[in-house]
């Protein structure tokens, strides 16, 4: 098993590897109904291999969210199109796996990804573009301190259709302020 990149509460983060394919693909199959129409995670060994290969470009980072008690995979978070230079930004994609939706694991896991992105990778801003009807996802990022910046018409092609997305974002300054507010409770 790989070492964790970050941990807190009940979860930790690590990068996916080929040996995760059986557990990952089984969880994706069990989660298919929950994911539609929001995301299309890798669902075959070939797609999982392609996902891992895409991480070699240096512009994508993927994290598995795992339970600390039994090391089971409970979710995935991707940093897509990491942009350096004057932008220091990434676009986040994420999803829960298996029967863990609504249990708080993704809140913990995405919170850890924010910490890694801002502290370790030195990013300034992270965005999550969410289909407006995906209220659970919007609540998740809102609870983590993201702010709604606007709607992007026909932004991404999801399930064969160009779909509007709400653009949520958080900067390192927002994140630091939110952490201070939470610590002061």
C-alpha positions in Angstrom: 0.0 0.0 0.0 1.2 3.5 -0.8 1.9 6.0 2.0 -0.8 8.5 2.6 -0.3 12.0 1.2 -2.5 13.6 3.9 -4.9 12.4 6.6 -7.6 13.8 8.9 -10.5 12.4 10.8 -11.6 9.1 9.2 -9.9 9.5 5.8 -6.6 9.8 4.1 -5.5 10.5 0.5 -3.2 8.5 -1.8 -2.6 8.3 -5.5 -4.3 5.5 -7.5 -2.2 2.7 -8.9 -2.8 -0.3 -11.2 -3.2 -2.7 -8.2 -6.3 -0.6 -7.2 -8.2 -1.6 -10.4 -10.3 -4.5 -9.0 -11.6 -2.6 -6.0 -12.0 0.6 -7.9 -13.9 -0.9 -10.8 -16.2 -3.0 -8.5 -17.1 0.2 -6.6 -17.7 2.1 -9.8 -20.1 -0.7 -10.9 -22.0 -0.5 -7.6 -22.1 3.3 -7.9 -23.3 3.6 -11.5 -26.9 4.6 -10.7 -25.6 7.3 -8.2 -23.1 8.8 -10.7 -25.5 9.2 -13.6 -25.9 11.8 -15.1 -23.1 13.7 -13.2 -19.9 11.8 -13.9 -18.5 8.9 -15.9 -15.6 7.4 -13.9 -13.4 4.8 -15.5 -15.5 1.6 -15.6 -13.3 -0.9 -17.4 -9.7 -2.0 -16.9 -8.7 -0.2 -20.1 -10.3 3.0 -19.0 -8.6 2.7 -15.6 -5.3 2.2 -17.3 -5.9 5.2 -19.5 -6.8 7.3 -16.4 -3.5 6.3 -14.8 -1.6 7.1 -18.1 -3.2 10.6 -18.2 -1.6 11.4 -14.9 1.9 11.2 -16.4 1.4 14.5 -18.3 2.1 16.5 -15.2 -1.1 18.6 -15.6 -3.4 16.1 -13.8 -3.3 14.8 -10.3 -5.6 12.1 -8.9 -6.3 11.2 -5.3 -8.1 8.2 -3.9 -10.0 9.0 -0.7 -9.6 6.0 1.7 -11.0 5.1 5.1 -8.3 5.0 7.8 -9.8 2.1 9.6 -9.8 -0.5 6.8 -8.1 1.3 3.9 -11.1 0.9 1.7 -11.5 3.3 -1.2 -14.5 5.6 -0.7 -14.0 8.3 -3.4 -11.8 9.9 -6.0 -10.8 13.5 -6.5 -9.0 14.7 -9.7 -7.2 17.9 -10.3 -7.6 18.4 -14.0 -5.6 20.9 -16.0 -3.3 22.1 -13.3 -2.1 25.5 -14.7 1.1 27.1 -13.4 2.6 30.5 -14.1 0.5 33.5 -13.2 -2.7 31.5 -12.8 -1.8 28.6 -10.3 -5.2 27.0 -10.8 -6.9 23.7 -11.2 -10.3 22.3 -12.0 -11.6 19.7 -9.6 -13.7 16.6 -10.4 -14.8 14.2 -7.7 -17.2 11.4 -6.8 -18.0 9.1 -4.0 -17.7 5.4 -4.5 -19.8 2.5 -3.2 -22.4 3.0 -0.4 -20.6 5.9 1.2 -22.5 8.8 -0.4 -23.8 11.2 2.3 -21.5 9.8 5.1 -19.1 12.8 5.1 -16.1 10.9 3.7 -16.0 13.1 0.6 -16.3 16.3 2.7 -13.2 15.1 4.6 -11.4 13.9 1.4 -12.1 17.0 -0.6 -10.9 19.1 2.4 -7.7 17.2 2.4 -7.3 17.8 -1.4 -7.6 21.5 -0.7 -4.9 21.3 1.9 -2.6 19.4 -0.5 -3.4 21.8 -3.4 -2.7 25.0 -1.4 0.0 23.9 1.0 2.0 21.3 -1.0 1.4 22.2 -4.6 1.3 25.9 -4.1 -1.9 26.5 -6.0 -3.7 29.8 -5.6 -7.2 28.8 -6.8 -9.3 25.7 -7.3 -12.6 25.5 -9.2 -15.4 23.0 -9.2 -17.8 23.2 -12.1 -21.1 21.6 -11.2 -24.3 20.9 -13.1 -27.0 23.1 -11.4 -29.2 20.1 -10.6 -26.5 18.4 -8.7 -27.5 20.0 -5.4 -25.5 17.6 -3.2 -22.3 18.5 -4.9 -23.0 22.2 -4.7 -23.7 21.8 -0.9 -20.4 19.9 -0.5 -18.2 22.7 -2.0 -20.2 25.4 -0.3 -19.6 23.8 3.1 -15.9 23.8 2.3 -15.9 27.5 1.6 -16.2 27.7 -2.2 -18.1 30.7 -3.5 -20.5 30.6 -6.5 -19.0 32.8 -9.3 -21.6 32.3 -12.0 -23.0 30.0 -14.6 -21.2 28.9 -17.7 -23.7 28.0 -20.5 -23.1 24.7 -22.3 -19.8 24.3 -20.5 -19.1 20.6 -20.6 -20.5 17.7 -22.6 -22.0 15.2 -20.1 -23.9 12.1 -21.2 -23.9 13.3 -24.8 -25.3 16.8 -24.1 -23.7 20.2 -23.6 -24.7 21.1 -20.1 -24.7 24.4 -18.2 -22.4 24.4 -15.1 -22.2 26.6 -12.0 -18.7 27.7 -11.4 -17.6 27.4 -7.8 -14.1 28.5 -6.7 -11.9 28.9 -3.6 -8.6 30.8 -3.3 -5.9 30.1 -0.9 -6.9 33.3 1.0 -10.5 32.1 1.3 -9.3 28.7 2.5 -7.0 30.2 5.1 -9.8 32.5 6.4 -12.3 29.5 6.5 -9.7 27.5 8.5 -9.3 30.3 11.0 -13.1 30.7 11.4 -13.5 26.9 12.0 -10.6 26.8 14.5 -12.1 29.7 16.4 -15.4 27.9 17.1 
